[in-house]
Amino acid sequence: MTLDNWVLFIIAVLALMSTPGPSQLLMLSNSATYGLKNSVATIVGDLSANLLQMIIATAGIGLLIASFDNNILIYIKWIGVTYLVWNALKLILSKKQNANNYKKSNNKKVYRKLFLQGFLTSASNPKAILFFAALFPQFISVNGDIWIQCLILSITYIFIDGIFLLFYGLAASKITMMIKSNSSLMINKVGGSLMLVAALLLGFKSLDK
């Protein structure tokens, strides 16, 4: 892979991430509700799903995914949507308490919950495997080591995605820090609403993309 191809790949990824998607809105929601430190688990979950999808795409298993019954892929997507809606409604309907307590919490249960949300949101689009399988070859040189080049592209994508998610989380955290501590109920409802929008975007997202 040439340096020019790598730079073009970075530009392409930046263009793809210029519009907030379900993962970005989920990060906004979790950072506003649980704090930036806790919601780093959301980033780890999202990037873990991306890495798994890229490994599968690189291994060529994406060709098998393409032959699956489309109904199976739809079921996978709606599992993620349902999970997000359920969590969103719990936040929106919650009593006045959690937000500030969660922000001070470091317990493993919160981390696992936010990791799972990030992972399922990203993994709920099985066709992402085909996306990576189609994207990577455009920037790979046939004269070089395919696995090394795919590794470089994967690390680059994950780094950029992680920076974007961290930026969204930081923005949400800064905004909520300016809100008085007794407004946890409003924070819960705003966070839940953002999560609900993320679920809707995921639901309406075409499996062809």
MARBA-3410 file (N, C-alpha, C, O; in Angstrom, 1 decimal):
209
0.8,-1.2,0.0,0.0,0.0,0.0,0.9,1.2,0.0,1.8,1.4,0.8 ~ 0.6,2.2,-0.9,1.3,3.4,-1.0,0.8,4.4,0.1,-0.3,4.3,0.6 ~ 1.7,5.4,0.3,1.3,6.5,1.3,0.0,7.2,0.7,-0.8,7.6,1.5 ~ 0.0,7.4,-0.6,-1.1,8.1,-1.2,-2.4,7.3,-0.9,-3.5,8.0,-0.6 ~ -2.4,6.0,-1.1,-3.6,5.2,-0.9,-4.0,5.3,0.6,-5.2,5.4,0.9
-3.1,5.3,1.5,-3.4,5.4,2.9,-4.1,6.7,3.3,-5.0,6.8,4.0 ~ -3.5,7.8,2.7,-4.1,9.1,2.9,-5.5,9.2,2.3,-6.4,9.8,2.9 ~ -5.7,8.6,1.1,-7.0,8.6,0.5,-8.0,7.8,1.4,-9.2,8.2,1.5 ~ -7.5,6.7,2.0,-8.4,5.9,2.9,-8.8,6.8,4.1,-10.0,6.7,4.5 ~ -7.9,7.5,4.7,-8.2,8.4,5.8,-9.3,9.4,5.4,-10.2,9.7,6.2
-9.1,10.0,4.2,-10.1,11.0,3.8,-11.4,10.4,3.6,-12.5,10.9,3.9 ~ -11.4,9.2,3.0,-12.7,8.4,2.8,-13.4,8.1,4.1,-14.6,8.3,4.2 ~ -12.6,7.7,5.1,-13.2,7.4,6.4,-13.7,8.6,7.1,-14.8,8.6,7.7 ~ -13.0,9.7,7.0,-13.5,11.0,7.6,-14.8,11.5,7.0,-15.6,12.0,7.6 ~ -14.9,11.3,5.7,-16.1,11.6,4.9,-17.3,10.8,5.4,-18.4,11.3,5.6
-17.0,9.5,5.6,-18.0,8.6,6.0,-18.6,8.9,7.4,-19.7,8.7,7.7 ~ -17.7,9.4,8.3,-18.0,9.7,9.7,-18.5,11.1,9.9,-18.7,11.6,11.0 ~ -18.6,11.9,8.8,-18.9,13.3,9.0,-20.4,13.5,9.4,-20.7,14.6,10.0 ~ -21.2,12.5,9.2,-22.6,12.6,9.7,-22.8,11.6,10.8,-22.5,10.4,10.7 ~ -23.3,12.1,12.0,-23.5,11.3,13.2,-24.5,10.1,12.8,-25.5,10.2,12.2
-24.1,8.9,13.3,-24.9,7.7,13.2,-25.3,7.2,14.5,-25.1,7.9,15.5 ~ -25.9,6.0,14.5,-26.4,5.4,15.8,-25.3,5.3,16.9,-25.6,5.6,18.1 ~ -24.1,5.0,16.5,-23.0,4.8,17.5,-22.6,6.2,18.1,-22.4,6.3,19.3 ~ -22.6,7.2,17.3,-22.3,8.5,17.8,-23.3,9.1,18.8,-23.0,9.7,19.8 ~ -24.6,8.9,18.4,-25.7,9.3,19.2,-25.8,8.5,20.5,-26.1,9.1,21.6
-25.4,7.2,20.4,-25.4,6.4,21.7,-24.3,6.9,22.6,-24.5,7.0,23.8 ~ -23.2,7.3,22.0,-22.1,7.9,22.8,-22.5,9.2,23.5,-22.2,9.4,24.7 ~ -23.2,10.0,22.8,-23.7,11.3,23.3,-24.6,11.0,24.5,-24.5,11.6,25.6 ~ -25.5,10.0,24.3,-26.5,9.6,25.4,-25.8,9.1,26.6,-26.1,9.5,27.7 ~ -24.9,8.1,26.4,-24.2,7.5,27.6,-23.3,8.5,28.3,-23.2,8.4,29.5
-22.6,9.3,27.6,-21.7,10.3,28.2,-22.5,11.3,29.0,-22.1,11.7,30.1 ~ -23.7,11.7,28.5,-24.5,12.7,29.2,-25.1,12.0,30.4,-25.3,12.7,31.5 ~ -25.4,10.8,30.4,-26.1,10.1,31.5,-25.2,9.5,32.5,-25.4,9.6,33.7 ~ -24.1,8.9,32.0,-23.2,8.1,32.9,-21.9,8.8,33.1,-21.1,8.3,33.9 ~ -21.6,9.8,32.3,-20.3,10.5,32.4,-19.3,9.9,31.4,-19.4,8.8,30.9
-18.3,10.7,31.1,-17.3,10.3,30.0,-16.5,9.1,30.4,-16.3,8.2,29.6 ~ -16.1,9.1,31.7,-15.2,8.0,32.1,-15.9,6.6,32.0,-15.3,5.7,31.5 ~ -17.2,6.5,32.4,-17.9,5.3,32.3,-18.2,4.9,30.8,-18.1,3.8,30.4 ~ -18.5,5.9,30.0,-19.0,5.7,28.7,-17.8,5.3,27.7,-18.0,5.1,26.6 ~ -16.6,5.4,28.2,-15.5,4.9,27.4,-15.7,3.4,27.1,-15.3,2.9,26.1
-16.5,2.7,28.0,-16.8,1.3,27.7,-17.7,1.2,26.5,-17.6,0.2,25.8 ~ -18.5,2.2,26.2,-19.3,2.2,24.9,-18.4,2.2,23.7,-18.6,1.5,22.7 ~ -17.3,3.0,23.8,-16.3,3.1,22.7,-15.7,1.8,22.5,-15.5,1.3,21.4 ~ -15.2,1.2,23.6,-14.6,-0.1,23.5,-15.5,-1.2,22.9,-15.0,-2.0,22.1 ~ -16.7,-1.2,23.3,-17.7,-2.1,22.7,-17.9,-1.9,21.2,-17.9,-2.9,20.4
-18.1,-0.6,20.8,-18.3,-0.3,19.4,-17.0,-0.7,18.6,-17.2,-1.4,17.5 ~ -15.9,-0.4,19.0,-14.6,-0.7,18.3,-14.4,-2.2,18.3,-13.8,-2.7,17.3 ~ -14.8,-2.9,19.3,-14.6,-4.4,19.3,-15.4,-5.0,18.3,-15.0,-5.9,17.6 ~ -16.7,-4.5,18.1,-17.5,-5.1,17.0,-17.0,-4.7,15.7,-17.0,-5.6,14.8 ~ -16.5,-3.5,15.5,-15.8,-3.1,14.2,-14.6,-4.0,13.9,-14.5,-4.5,12.8
-13.8,-4.2,14.9,-12.6,-5.1,14.7,-13.0,-6.5,14.3,-12.4,-7.1,13.4 ~ -14.0,-7.0,15.0,-14.5,-8.4,14.6,-15.0,-8.4,13.2,-14.7,-9.4,12.5 ~ -15.8,-7.4,12.8,-16.3,-7.3,11.4,-15.2,-7.2,10.4,-15.3,-7.8,9.3 ~ -14.1,-6.5,10.7,-13.0,-6.3,9.8,-12.2,-7.6,9.7,-11.7,-7.9,8.6 ~ -12.1,-8.3,10.8,-11.3,-9.6,10.7,-12.1,-10.6,9.9,-11.5,-11.3,9.0
-13.4,-10.6,10.0,-14.3,-11.5,9.2,-14.2,-11.2,7.8,-14.1,-12.0,6.9 ~ -14.3,-9.8,7.5,-14.2,-9.4,6.1,-12.9,-9.7,5.5,-12.8,-10.2,4.3 ~ -11.8,-9.5,6.2,-10.4,-9.8,5.7,-10.3,-11.3,5.4,-9.6,-11.7,4.5 ~ -10.9,-12.1,6.3,-10.8,-13.6,6.1,-11.6,-14.1,4.9,-11.6,-15.3,4.6 ~ -12.4,-13.2,4.3,-13.2,-13.6,3.2,-14.5,-14.2,3.5,-15.2,-14.7,2.6
-14.9,-14.3,4.8,-16.1,-14.9,5.2,-17.3,-14.0,4.8,-18.5,-14.4,4.8 ~ -17.0,-12.7,4.4,-18.0,-11.8,3.9,-18.8,-12.4,2.8,-20.0,-12.1,2.6 ~ -18.1,-13.2,2.0,-18.8,-13.9,0.8,-19.9,-14.8,1.3,-21.0,-15.0,0.7 ~ -19.7,-15.5,2.5,-20.7,-16.3,3.0,-21.9,-15.5,3.6,-23.1,-15.9,3.4 ~ -21.6,-14.4,4.2,-22.6,-13.5,4.7,-23.5,-13.1,3.6,-24.8,-13.0,3.8
-23.0,-12.8,2.5,-23.8,-12.3,1.3,-24.8,-13.4,0.9,-25.8,-13.0,0.3 ~ -24.5,-14.6,1.1,-25.4,-15.7,0.7,-26.5,-16.0,1.7,-27.3,-16.8,1.4 ~ -26.4,-15.4,2.9,-27.4,-15.6,3.9,-28.8,-15.1,3.5,-28.9,-14.2,2.7 ~ -29.8,-15.8,4.1,-31.1,-15.3,3.9,-31.2,-13.9,4.5,-30.8,-13.7,5.7 ~ -31.7,-12.9,3.8,-31.7,-11.5,4.2,-32.6,-11.4,5.5,-32.3,-10.5,6.3
-33.5,-12.3,5.7,-34.4,-12.3,6.9,-33.5,-12.4,8.2,-33.8,-11.8,9.2 ~ -32.5,-13.3,8.1,-31.6,-13.5,9.2,-30.9,-12.2,9.6,-30.8,-11.9,10.8 ~ -30.4,-11.5,8.6,-29.7,-10.2,8.9,-30.7,-9.2,9.5,-30.3,-8.4,10.3 ~ -31.9,-9.2,9.0,-32.9,-8.3,9.6,-33.2,-8.6,11.0,-33.3,-7.7,11.8 ~ -33.3,-9.9,11.4,-33.5,-10.3,12.8,-32.3,-9.8,13.6,-32.6,-9.3,14.7
-31.1,-9.9,13.2,-29.9,-9.5,13.9,-30.0,-8.0,14.2,-29.7,-7.5,15.3 ~ -30.4,-7.2,13.1,-30.5,-5.8,13.3,-31.5,-5.4,14.3,-31.3,-4.5,15.1 ~ -32.7,-6.0,14.3,-33.8,-5.6,15.2,-33.5,-6.1,16.6,-34.2,-5.5,17.5 ~ -32.7,-7.0,16.8,-32.3,-7.4,18.2,-31.6,-6.2,18.8,-31.8,-5.8,19.9 ~ -30.7,-5.6,18.0,-29.9,-4.4,18.5,-30.9,-3.2,18.7,-30.8,-2.5,19.7
-31.8,-3.0,17.8,-32.8,-1.9,17.9,-33.6,-2.1,19.1,-33.8,-1.1,19.9 ~ -34.1,-3.3,19.3,-35.0,-3.5,20.5,-34.2,-3.3,21.8,-34.8,-2.7,22.8 ~ -33.0,-3.7,21.9,-32.2,-3.5,23.1,-32.0,-2.0,23.4,-32.1,-1.6,24.5 ~ -31.7,-1.2,22.3,-31.5,0.2,22.5,-32.8,0.9,23.0,-32.8,1.7,23.9 ~ -33.9,0.5,22.4,-35.2,1.1,22.7,-35.6,0.8,24.2,-36.0,1.7,24.9
-35.3,-0.4,24.6,-35.6,-0.8,25.9,-34.8,0.0,26.9,-35.3,0.5,27.9 ~ -33.5,0.2,26.7,-32.7,1.0,27.5,-33.1,2.5,27.5,-33.0,3.2,28.5 ~ -33.4,3.0,26.3,-33.9,4.4,26.2,-35.1,4.6,27.0,-35.2,5.6,27.7 ~ -36.1,3.7,26.9,-37.3,3.9,27.7,-37.1,3.8,29.2,-37.7,4.6,30.0 ~ -36.2,3.0,29.6,-35.8,2.9,31.0,-35.3,4.3,31.6,-35.6,4.7,32.7
-34.5,4.9,30.7,-33.9,6.2,31.1,-35.0,7.3,31.1,-35.1,8.1,32.1 ~ -35.8,7.3,30.1,-36.8,8.3,29.9,-37.9,8.3,31.1,-38.3,9.3,31.6 ~ -38.2,7.0,31.5,-39.2,6.8,32.5,-38.7,6.7,33.9,-39.4,6.5,34.8 ~ -37.3,6.9,34.0,-36.7,6.7,35.4,-37.1,7.9,36.3,-37.4,9.0,35.8 ~ -37.0,7.6,37.6,-37.3,8.6,38.6,-36.0,9.5,38.8,-35.0,9.1,38.2
-36.2,10.5,39.5,-35.1,11.5,39.7,-34.0,10.9,40.6,-34.2,10.8,41.8 ~ -32.9,10.4,40.0,-31.8,9.9,40.8,-30.6,9.6,39.9,-29.7,10.4,40.0 ~ -30.6,8.6,39.1,-29.4,7.9,38.6,-28.3,8.8,38.0,-27.1,8.4,38.3 ~ -28.5,9.8,37.3,-27.5,10.4,36.5,-26.2,10.7,37.3,-25.1,10.3,36.9 ~ -26.4,11.5,38.3,-25.1,11.9,39.0,-24.5,10.7,39.8,-23.3,10.7,39.9
-25.3,9.8,40.2,-24.8,8.6,40.9,-24.0,7.8,39.9,-22.9,7.3,40.2 ~ -24.5,7.6,38.7,-23.8,6.8,37.7,-22.5,7.4,37.3,-21.5,6.7,37.1 ~ -22.4,8.7,37.3,-21.2,9.4,36.9,-20.1,9.2,37.9,-18.9,9.2,37.5 ~ -20.5,9.0,39.1,-19.5,8.7,40.2,-19.2,7.2,40.3,-18.3,6.8,41.1 ~ -19.9,6.4,39.6,-19.8,5.0,39.8,-18.7,4.4,38.9,-18.5,4.9,37.8
-18.0,3.4,39.4,-16.9,2.7,38.6,-17.2,1.2,38.6,-16.3,0.5,38.4 ~ -18.4,0.8,38.9,-18.7,-0.6,39.1,-18.7,-1.3,37.8,-19.0,-0.8,36.7 ~ -18.4,-2.6,37.8,-18.2,-3.4,36.6,-19.6,-3.6,35.9,-19.6,-3.8,34.7 ~ -20.7,-3.6,36.7,-22.0,-3.8,36.0,-22.3,-2.6,35.0,-22.8,-2.9,34.0 ~ -22.0,-1.4,35.4,-22.2,-0.3,34.5,-21.3,-0.4,33.3,-21.8,-0.2,32.2
-20.0,-0.7,33.5,-19.1,-0.9,32.3,-19.6,-2.0,31.4,-19.6,-1.8,30.2 ~ -20.0,-3.1,31.9,-20.5,-4.2,31.1,-21.7,-3.8,30.3,-21.9,-4.1,29.1 ~ -22.6,-3.0,30.9,-23.9,-2.6,30.3,-23.5,-1.6,29.1,-24.1,-1.8,28.0 ~ -22.6,-0.7,29.3,-22.3,0.3,28.3,-21.5,-0.4,27.2,-21.6,0.0,26.0 ~ -20.6,-1.3,27.6,-19.9,-2.1,26.5,-20.8,-2.8,25.6,-20.7,-2.8,24.4
-21.8,-3.5,26.2,-22.8,-4.3,25.5,-23.6,-3.4,24.5,-23.9,-3.8,23.4 ~ -24.0,-2.2,25.0,-24.7,-1.3,24.2,-23.9,-0.9,23.0,-24.4,-0.9,21.8 ~ -22.6,-0.5,23.2,-21.7,-0.1,22.1,-21.5,-1.3,21.1,-21.6,-1.1,19.9 ~ -21.3,-2.5,21.6,-21.0,-3.6,20.8,-22.3,-4.0,19.9,-22.2,-4.2,18.7 ~ -23.4,-4.1,20.6,-24.6,-4.5,19.9,-25.0,-3.4,18.8,-25.5,-3.7,17.7
-24.9,-2.1,19.1,-25.2,-1.1,18.2,-24.4,-1.2,16.9,-24.9,-1.0,15.8 ~ -23.1,-1.5,17.1,-22.2,-1.6,15.9,-22.4,-3.0,15.2,-22.4,-3.0,14.0 ~ -22.6,-4.0,16.0,-22.8,-5.4,15.4,-24.1,-5.6,14.8,-24.3,-6.6,14.1 ~ -25.1,-4.7,15.1,-26.5,-4.9,14.6,-26.6,-4.7,13.1,-27.7,-4.8,12.6 ~ -25.5,-4.3,12.4,-25.6,-4.1,11.0,-24.6,-5.2,10.4,-23.5,-4.9,10.1
-25.1,-6.4,10.2,-24.2,-7.5,9.7,-23.6,-7.2,8.3,-22.5,-7.7,8.0 ~ -24.3,-6.3,7.5,-23.7,-6.0,6.2,-22.5,-5.1,6.3,-21.8,-4.8,5.3 ~ -22.1,-4.7,7.5,-20.9,-3.9,7.7,-19.7,-4.7,7.3,-18.7,-4.2,6.9 ~ -19.9,-6.1,7.5,-18.8,-7.0,7.1,-18.5,-6.8,5.6,-17.4,-6.8,5.1 ~ -19.6,-6.8,4.8,-19.5,-6.6,3.4,-19.0,-5.2,3.0,-18.3,-5.1,2.0
-19.4,-4.3,3.8,-18.9,-2.9,3.6,-17.3,-2.9,3.7,-16.7,-2.3,2.8 ~ -16.8,-3.5,4.8,-15.3,-3.5,4.9,-14.7,-4.3,3.8,-13.6,-4.0,3.3 ~ -15.4,-5.4,3.5,-14.8,-6.3,2.4,-14.8,-5.6,1.1,-13.9,-5.9,0.3 ~ -15.7,-4.6,0.9,-15.7,-3.9,-0.4,-14.8,-2.6,-0.3,-14.2,-2.2,-1.3 ~ -14.6,-2.1,0.9,-13.8,-0.8,1.1,-12.3,-1.1,1.0,-11.6,-0.4,0.3
-11.9,-2.1,1.8,-10.4,-2.3,1.9,-9.7,-2.6,0.6,-8.7,-2.0,0.3 ~ -10.3,-3.4,-0.3,-9.6,-3.7,-1.6,-9.3,-2.5,-2.4,-8.3,-2.5,-3.2 ~ -10.0,-1.4,-2.3,-9.8,-0.2,-3.1,-8.5,0.5,-2.7,-8.1,1.3,-3.5 ~ -8.0,0.2,-1.5,-6.8,0.9,-1.1,-5.6,-0.1,-0.9,-4.6,0.3,-0.3 ~ -5.7,-1.3,-1.3,-4.7,-2.3,-1.1,-4.0,-2.6,-2.4,-4.5,-2.7,-3.4
-2.6,-2.7,-2.2,-1.8,-3.1,-3.4,-1.7,-4.6,-3.4,-1.4,-5.3,-2.5 ~ -1.9,-5.2,-4.6,-1.8,-6.6,-4.8,-0.4,-7.1,-4.7,-0.1,-8.3,-4.5 ~ 0.6,-6.2,-4.8,2.0,-6.6,-4.7,2.5,-6.7,-3.3,3.6,-7.2,-3.0 ~ 1.7,-6.2,-2.3,2.1,-6.2,-0.9,1.4,-7.3,-0.1,0.6,-8.1,-0.6 ~ 1.8,-7.4,1.1,1.2,-8.4,2.0,-0.2,-8.0,2.4,-0.4,-6.9,3.0
-1.2,-8.8,1.9,-2.6,-8.4,2.1,-3.0,-8.3,3.6,-3.7,-7.3,4.0 ~ -2.5,-9.2,4.4,-2.9,-9.2,5.8,-2.3,-7.9,6.5,-3.0,-7.3,7.3 ~ -1.1,-7.6,6.2,-0.5,-6.4,6.8,-1.2,-5.1,6.4,-1.5,-4.3,7.2 ~ -1.5,-5.1,5.2,-2.3,-3.9,4.7,-3.6,-3.8,5.3,-4.1,-2.7,5.7 ~ -4.3,-4.9,5.4,-5.6,-4.9,6.1,-5.5,-4.5,7.5,-6.4,-3.8,8.1
-4.4,-4.9,8.2,-4.2,-4.6,9.6,-4.0,-3.1,9.7,-4.5,-2.4,10.6 ~ -3.2,-2.5,8.8,-3.0,-1.0,8.8,-4.3,-0.3,8.6,-4.6,0.7,9.3 ~ -5.1,-0.7,7.7,-6.4,-0.1,7.4,-7.3,-0.2,8.6,-8.0,0.7,9.0 ~ -7.3,-1.4,9.2,-8.2,-1.6,10.4,-7.8,-0.8,11.5,-8.7,-0.1,12.2 ~ -6.5,-0.7,11.8,-6.0,0.2,12.9,-6.4,1.6,12.7,-6.8,2.4,13.6
-6.2,2.0,11.4,-6.5,3.4,11.0,-8.0,3.7,11.2,-8.3,4.8,11.8 ~ -8.8,2.8,10.8,-10.3,3.0,10.9,-10.7,3.1,12.4,-11.4,4.0,12.8 ~ -10.2,2.1,13.2,-10.5,2.1,14.6,-10.0,3.3,15.3,-10.7,3.9,16.2 ~ -8.8,3.8,15.0,-8.3,5.0,15.6,-9.2,6.2,15.3,-9.5,7.0,16.2 ~ -9.6,6.4,14.0,-10.4,7.6,13.7,-11.8,7.4,14.3,-12.3,8.4,14.8
-12.4,6.3,14.3,-13.7,6.1,14.8,-13.6,6.3,16.3,-14.5,7.0,16.9 ~ -12.6,5.9,17.0,-12.4,6.1,18.4,-12.3,7.6,18.8,-12.9,8.0,19.8 ~ -11.6,8.3,18.0,-11.4,9.8,18.2,-12.8,10.5,18.0,-13.1,11.3,18.8 ~ -13.5,10.1,17.0,-14.9,10.7,16.8,-15.8,10.4,18.0,-16.4,11.3,18.5 ~ -15.8,9.1,18.4,-16.7,8.8,19.5,-16.3,9.5,20.8,-17.1,10.0,21.6
-15.0,9.6,21.0,-14.5,10.3,22.2,-14.8,11.8,22.2,-15.2,12.4,23.2 ~ -14.8,12.4,21.0,-15.2,13.8,20.8,-16.7,14.0,21.2,-17.0,14.9,21.9 ~ -17.5,13.1,20.7,-18.9,13.2,21.0,-19.2,13.0,22.5,-20.0,13.7,23.1 ~ -18.5,12.1,23.1,-18.6,11.9,24.5,-18.1,13.1,25.3,-18.7,13.4,26.3 ~ -17.0,13.6,24.9,-16.5,14.8,25.6,-17.4,16.0,25.5,-17.6,16.7,26.5
-18.0,16.2,24.3,-18.9,17.3,24.1,-20.1,17.1,25.0,-20.6,18.1,25.7 ~ -20.7,15.9,25.1,-21.9,15.7,25.9,-21.5,15.9,27.4,-22.3,16.4,28.2 ~ -20.3,15.4,27.8,-19.9,15.5,29.2,-19.7,17.0,29.6,-20.1,17.4,30.7 ~ -19.1,17.8,28.7,-18.9,19.2,29.0,-20.3,19.9,29.2,-20.4,20.8,30.0 ~ -21.2,19.6,28.3,-22.5,20.2,28.3,-23.2,19.9,29.7,-23.8,20.8,30.3
-23.2,18.6,30.0,-23.9,18.2,31.3,-23.2,18.8,32.5,-23.9,19.0,33.5 ~ -21.9,19.0,32.4,-21.2,19.6,33.6,-21.7,21.0,33.8,-21.5,21.5,35.0 ~ -22.2,21.7,32.8,-22.7,23.1,33.0,-24.1,23.1,33.5,-24.7,24.2,33.8 ~ -24.7,21.9,33.6,-26.1,21.8,34.1,-26.0,21.5,35.7,-25.2,20.8,36.1 ~ -26.9,22.1,36.4,-26.8,22.0,37.9,-27.0,20.5,38.2,-27.7,19.7,37.5
-26.4,20.1,39.4,-26.4,18.7,39.8,-27.8,18.2,40.1,-28.0,17.0,40.1 ~ -28.8,19.1,40.4,-30.1,18.6,40.7,-31.0,18.4,39.5,-32.2,18.2,39.6 ~ -30.4,18.4,38.3,-31.1,18.2,37.1,-30.9,16.8,36.5,-31.0,16.6,35.3 ~ -30.7,15.8,37.4,-30.4,14.5,36.9,-31.6,13.9,36.1,-31.4,13.1,35.2 ~ -32.8,14.3,36.5,-34.0,13.7,35.8,-34.0,14.2,34.4,-34.3,13.4,33.5
-33.6,15.5,34.1,-33.6,16.0,32.8,-32.5,15.3,32.0,-32.7,15.0,30.8 ~ -31.3,15.1,32.6,-30.2,14.4,31.9,-30.6,13.0,31.5,-30.3,12.6,30.4 ~ -31.3,12.3,32.4,-31.8,11.0,32.1,-32.7,11.0,30.9,-32.6,10.1,30.0 ~ -33.6,12.0,30.8,-34.6,12.0,29.7,-33.9,12.4,28.4,-34.2,11.9,27.4 ~ -32.9,13.4,28.5,-32.2,13.8,27.3,-31.4,12.6,26.8,-31.4,12.3,25.6
-30.7,11.9,27.7,-29.9,10.8,27.3,-30.7,9.7,26.7,-30.4,9.0,25.7 ~ -31.9,9.4,27.3,-32.8,8.4,26.8,-33.3,8.7,25.5,-33.5,7.9,24.6 ~ -33.6,10.0,25.3,-34.1,10.5,24.0,-33.1,10.3,22.9,-33.4,9.9,21.7 ~ -31.8,10.6,23.2,-30.8,10.4,22.2,-30.6,9.0,21.9,-30.4,8.6,20.7 ~ -30.7,8.1,22.9,-30.6,6.7,22.6,-31.7,6.2,21.8,-31.5,5.3,20.9
-32.9,6.7,22.0,-34.1,6.3,21.2,-33.9,6.7,19.7,-34.2,6.0,18.8 ~ -33.3,8.0,19.5,-33.0,8.4,18.1,-32.0,7.5,17.5,-32.1,7.1,16.3 ~ -31.0,7.1,18.3,-30.0,6.1,17.8,-30.6,4.8,17.3,-30.3,4.2,16.3 ~ -31.6,4.3,18.1,-32.3,3.1,17.8,-33.1,3.3,16.5,-33.1,2.3,15.7 ~ -33.7,4.4,16.4,-34.5,4.7,15.2,-33.6,4.7,13.9,-34.0,4.2,12.9
-32.5,5.4,14.0,-31.6,5.5,12.9,-31.1,4.1,12.5,-31.0,3.8,11.4 ~ -30.8,3.3,13.5,-30.4,1.9,13.3,-31.5,1.1,12.6,-31.2,0.3,11.7 ~ -32.7,1.3,13.1,-33.8,0.6,12.5,-34.1,0.9,11.1,-34.4,0.0,10.3 ~ -33.9,2.2,10.7,-34.2,2.6,9.4,-33.0,2.5,8.5,-33.1,2.7,7.2 ~ -31.8,2.1,9.0,-30.6,2.0,8.3,-30.7,0.8,7.3,-31.1,-0.3,7.8
-30.5,1.0,6.1,-30.6,-0.1,5.1,-29.5,-1.1,5.3,-28.3,-0.7,5.6 ~ -29.8,-2.4,5.2,-28.8,-3.4,5.4,-27.9,-3.5,4.1,-27.0,-4.3,4.1 ~ -28.2,-2.7,3.1,-27.4,-2.7,1.9,-26.2,-1.8,2.1,-25.3,-1.7,1.2 ~ -26.1,-1.1,3.3,-25.0,-0.1,3.5,-24.1,-0.6,4.6,-23.2,0.1,5.0
END
